[in-house]
């Protein structure tokens, strides 16, 4: 097996360490493999291009506290 070095932020390293602890892994690389496997499984279920979904986030906004009974109003506007 060949190896390489990657640079990640301290925050991402801490996230990997938390995952390692949750899955009772002894090494961060095991947490990274776990996360990669999970991401691949989830992406294989998705029939939509994930980059399209991510682009829609630029239109997201905070509408404050919501009431689930008024979901249509939140999704479609006042007229719904």
N, C-alpha and C positions, 0 to 999 in steps of 0.2 A: 504494500500500500504506500502511495506517495502522500506527502503532507504539504501543506501550505500554511501561511500565516494570514489571518484576517484582522483588520482593525475594527473594533466596535466601540461605541460610546460606553462610558462607565455605567450609565443608566441601563443600557441593553445588557451589559454583563451582569448587573444586579438582577435583571429580569430573568436571565438564564439561570442564575444561581437559585432564584426562588423556584423556578420550574424544576431544577435538579433536586431541590429539597422535597418538593411535592411528589415527585416520581421516585424518590429515594435513590437517586443516582449519585455515584461518588464523584463523577467528573462532569464539568460543564459541557464537554463535547457530547455526552450522552443526552443532556437536555437539549442541545442544539439539534441533534439527530431526531429526537422526539418531536421537537417543534417543526422541523422540516417535513417529517413523515405526516404529521397532523395537517400541515398546510397543503401538502400534495393530495391527501385524501379529500380535504374540503374542496380544493380547486377542481378535482376530477368530478365532483358532484355537480359543479356549476356549469350550466350550458351558456351562460352569458359571459361576455368578455369582462373580467374584473376591472380593467382599466376604465371601462365605460361607467361602471358603478362608482368608482372612485372620483371620476370627473363630476358626477352629480353633487358631490359634497360641497362644491364651491357655491351651490345655491342654498345650502342648509343654513338655517338661522334659528336662534333661540326664540321660542315663542312663549317662554315662561311656563308657569304651572299649567297643566292641561287637565281636561276631564275626558275620560275615555268615551263617555256617552256622546260627546260632540266630535267624534273622530272624523265624520264626513266633512264637518265645517273646517277642521284643520287641514284636511287633505285637499278639498275642492273649493274652499272659500265660503264666504258668507251665504251665498245663494243656495247651497246644498240642503 
